[in-house]
Amino acid sequence: MTQDEIKSRLHYNQETGVFTWRSNPLAPNYWNTRYSGTSAGTKHPLGYIIISINKKRIYAHRAAFLYLYGVTPEEVDHIDGSPSNNRISNLRPVNRKTNMRNVGRSSSNTSGKTGVCWDNARGKWMAYINRGGKRVRSKRFTKRSDADLHRITWCREYEFHENHGRERKPLA
């Protein structure tokens, strides 16, 4: 899909992140009456907005970059973690490695803090950090607050986004 193609079919509001259908001279009149000016796209079960144009599907966050800049980055990160918030101020072009440094807390997390868990075998709190799927740091503490502080320090040291490990937003 090209920038010209997407601009001819859609309007993008940078402030709201919403795409709306433009009038289509090639479409039947009923289509323009029904859809022109309405929100484009449907919500994917994971919360992303997907838009179909001429039987081609594109995620709205990728469409925003194509619409404004004429390119689609390798990956697009939703800074606040909300997959349906497609305001350009909430989107940033990233590579996979950087995108993985801004993920929400896992649903299986029981400590309430990403990278902090209770070590039953040693009876201590453990702070850890992974990079590239491998554990690069871990340390045990008697107090959870010490484990939390070490995890925060390591996140800064390894350039994780400040939102990394935040509570995931429920899908609406």
C-alpha positions in Angstrom: 0.0 0.0 0.0 1.3 3.5 -0.9 0.9 6.8 0.8 -1.1 8.1 -2.1 -3.5 5.1 -1.9 -4.1 5.5 1.8 -4.6 9.3 1.6 -7.1 8.9 -1.3 -9.2 6.5 0.8 -8.7 7.7 4.4 -8.4 10.8 6.5 -6.1 10.6 9.6 -6.7 12.8 12.7 -3.3 13.1 14.4 -4.9 14.4 17.6 -7.4 11.5 18.1 -5.5 8.8 16.2 -8.7 7.9 14.3 -8.9 7.1 10.6 -12.2 8.0 8.8 -13.3 7.0 5.3 -13.2 9.6 2.5 -15.8 9.7 -0.2 -14.8 7.2 -2.9 -15.8 8.2 -6.5 -15.4 4.6 -7.7 -17.7 3.2 -5.1 -21.4 2.8 -5.5 -23.5 5.7 -4.0 -24.8 3.5 -1.1 -21.2 3.0 0.0 -20.4 6.7 0.2 -23.8 7.4 1.9 -23.1 4.7 4.5 -19.4 4.9 5.2 -18.0 8.3 4.1 -16.9 10.2 7.3 -17.2 7.2 9.6 -14.4 5.5 11.5 -12.4 3.1 9.5 -11.2 -0.3 10.7 -12.2 -3.0 13.1 -10.8 -3.9 16.5 -8.6 -7.1 16.6 -9.0 -9.3 19.7 -5.7 -8.0 21.0 -6.9 -4.4 20.7 -5.2 -3.3 17.5 -7.3 -1.5 14.8 -7.1 -3.2 11.4 -8.2 -1.4 8.2 -8.9 -3.1 4.9 -8.5 -1.2 1.6 -8.9 -3.1 -1.7 -8.6 -6.4 0.1 -5.3 -5.4 1.7 -5.1 -5.2 5.5 -3.0 -2.7 7.5 -2.8 -2.0 11.2 -3.8 1.6 12.0 -0.6 2.3 13.8 1.4 1.4 10.7 -1.1 3.2 8.5 -0.5 6.4 10.6 3.2 6.4 9.7 2.5 5.6 6.0 -0.1 8.4 5.9 2.1 11.0 7.5 5.7 10.1 6.4 5.2 7.7 3.4 7.1 4.8 5.1 6.3 2.0 7.5 8.9 1.4 10.2 10.2 -2.0 11.0 8.0 -1.9 14.1 5.8 0.7 15.7 5.6 1.0 19.5 2.5 2.2 21.4 4.3 4.2 24.1 1.4 4.0 26.6 0.9 0.3 25.9 -2.7 0.7 24.5 -2.9 -1.0 21.1 -5.9 1.1 20.1 -4.3 4.5 20.9 -3.0 5.5 17.5 -2.3 9.2 18.1 1.0 10.0 16.4 2.3 11.4 19.7 1.8 7.9 21.2 3.6 6.1 18.4 7.3 5.7 17.8 9.3 3.8 15.2 11.5 1.1 16.7 13.2 -2.1 16.0 12.1 -5.4 17.7 14.7 -5.2 20.5 13.5 -1.7 21.5 9.9 -2.6 21.3 10.4 -5.5 23.7 11.8 -3.0 26.2 8.3 -1.5 26.5 6.0 -4.4 27.3 3.4 -4.6 30.0 3.6 -6.9 33.0 3.0 -10.5 32.3 -0.4 -11.8 33.4 1.4 -14.6 35.3 3.3 -12.1 37.4 2.4 -12.5 41.1 4.8 -10.0 42.7 3.2 -7.0 41.0 6.6 -5.9 39.6 8.3 -7.2 36.4 11.6 -8.8 37.1 10.9 -9.4 40.8 9.8 -12.7 42.2 9.9 -14.7 45.4 12.6 -17.5 45.4 11.0 -20.3 47.5 14.2 -22.4 47.6 16.2 -19.6 49.3 13.4 -17.7 51.0 14.4 -14.4 49.4 13.2 -11.9 46.9 15.0 -12.1 43.6 15.5 -9.2 41.1 16.4 -10.2 37.6 16.7 -8.8 34.1 16.7 -10.5 30.7 18.1 -9.3 27.4 17.7 -11.1 24.1 15.9 -14.0 25.9 18.8 -14.6 28.3 19.1 -13.6 32.0 22.0 -11.1 32.3 21.6 -10.1 35.9 20.0 -11.5 39.1 20.4 -10.9 42.8 18.5 -12.0 45.9 17.4 -9.8 48.8 15.6 -10.2 52.1 13.5 -7.1 51.5 11.3 -6.8 48.5 11.9 -3.0 48.3 15.6 -3.7 47.7 14.7 -6.1 44.9 12.4 -3.4 43.4 15.1 -0.7 43.5 17.7 -3.0 41.8 15.3 -3.9 39.1 14.6 -0.2 38.4 18.3 0.6 38.3 19.0 -2.2 35.9 16.1 -1.1 33.6 17.7 2.3 33.3 21.2 0.8 32.8 19.9 -1.5 30.0 17.8 1.3 28.4 14.3 -0.1 29.0 11.5 2.3 28.4 10.1 3.9 31.6 6.7 2.2 31.0 8.3 -1.3 30.8 6.5 -3.7 33.2 3.5 -1.4 33.7 0.1 -2.9 34.4 -1.4 -4.0 31.1 -4.5 -2.0 30.1 -7.7 -4.1 29.8 -9.0 -4.5 26.3 -12.2 -2.6 25.7 
